[in-house]
Amino acid sequence: MKLEVLITGATGFVGINLIPYLNELSIGTKALTRSDLSRDVKFDNTDAIIHLAGKAHDIKKASNPEEYYKVNFELTKKLYDDFLKSATRKFIFISSVKAAADSVDGILSENHTPNPKTDYGKSKLMAEEYIQIQPLPLGKSYYILRPCMIHGPGNKGNLNLLYNFIQKGIPYPLASFENKRSFLSIENLCFVIAKLIEDEIPSGIYHIADDESLSTSEVVRILAASLEKRPKLWAIPRKLIIGLAKIGDVLKLPLSTERLNKLTENYVVSNYKIKKALKTELPVSSQGGLSATAKSFGNI
């Protein structure tokens, strides 16, 4: 019998990659629009709800904080309430590792006591907590997925910025910063979501990340290799770079303190729990996923 799922946020980055992935597995998909979500949603003949819609973290800090709670918490709350009243069996909520921590000392696992600092992270955590405290009817399951930095075809952001610098022959000047951070290939995220739909997995919170963590310098090497270029890595003294970033904060330059932290921070996420639950390995390596993303940049 063919499985059918409803998806919110279907036109976003994850959605445009997830829908064809599920369709290839003969999992039927239907998008829920904003107008659908403004009223009580009927989930008849649906096996799962995949809730992708949300307000993303705004690094420019131009957003009204209330918008995060309205979209990330209130919308999720309403949708989950509708799910509990329906015959649908599974609810998959795409949260974020930022609901657990904005910075990581060591390796971030699901055992970490959440302590988000931003309205984005706090609103995601509120939604998580609401889902967890509701009585779960027999036969239903919920999955709260906390992905780390997702990348893949159609993705824009810091990876795209790095790629453009390398393409133009601009050296990467932050090689003096030694860091490790986790990434998540969109294919691995789609794989996990599909397995949750198809298999019987215990409800709970799951961190989603590729197997290997990488330094930003390693990422530069992978992106350069996709362009068949030699990576240009400059180890400029850290104090000088930090000072320039502070100037960037004032003058609104591309290199700001927040962007510097994004490029050089340690943020390692464990995927042990989800792999144990799925009883399988993820299909794409960190290097393979980043190479695929880099090649997609070249086709834009």
Stockholm file with secondary structure:
# STOCKHOLM 1.0

chainA/1-300         MKLEVLITGATGFVGINLIPYLNELSIGTKALTRSDLSRDVKFDNTDAIIHLAGKAHDIKKASNPEEYYKVNFELTKKLYDDFLKSATRKFIFISSVKAAADSVDGILSENHTPNPKTDYGKSKLMAEEYIQIQPLPLGKSYYILRPCMIHGPGNKGNLNLLYNFIQKGIPYPLASFENKRSFLSIENLCFVIAKLIEDEIPSGIYHIADDESLSTSEVVRILAASLEKRPKLWAIPRKLIIGLAKIGDVLKLPLSTERLNKLTENYVVSNYKIKKALKTELPVSSQGGLSATAKSFGNI
#=GR chainA/1-300 SS CCCEEEEESTTSHHHHHHHHHHHHTTCEEEEECHHHHTSCCCCTTCSEEEECCCCCCCTTCCSCHHHHIIIIIIHHHHHHHHHHHSSCCEEEEECCGGGTCSSCSSEECTTSCCCCCSHHHHHHHHHHHHHHHSCCCTTCEEEEEEECEEECTTCCSHHHHHHHHHHTTCCBTBTTCCCCBCEEEHHHHHHHHHHHHHSCCCCEEEEECCSSCBCHHHHHHHHHHHTTCCCCBCBCCHHHHHHHHHHHHHHTCSSCHHHHHHHHCCBEECCHHHHHHHTSCCSSCHHHHHHHHHHHHHTC
#=GC SS_cons         CCCEEEEESTTSHHHHHHHHHHHHTTCEEEEECHHHHTSCCCCTTCSEEEECCCCCCCTTCCSCHHHHIIIIIIHHHHHHHHHHHSSCCEEEEECCGGGTCSSCSSEECTTSCCCCCSHHHHHHHHHHHHHHHSCCCTTCEEEEEEECEEECTTCCSHHHHHHHHHHTTCCBTBTTCCCCBCEEEHHHHHHHHHHHHHSCCCCEEEEECCSSCBCHHHHHHHHHHHTTCCCCBCBCCHHHHHHHHHHHHHHTCSSCHHHHHHHHCCBEECCHHHHHHHTSCCSSCHHHHHHHHHHHHHTC
//
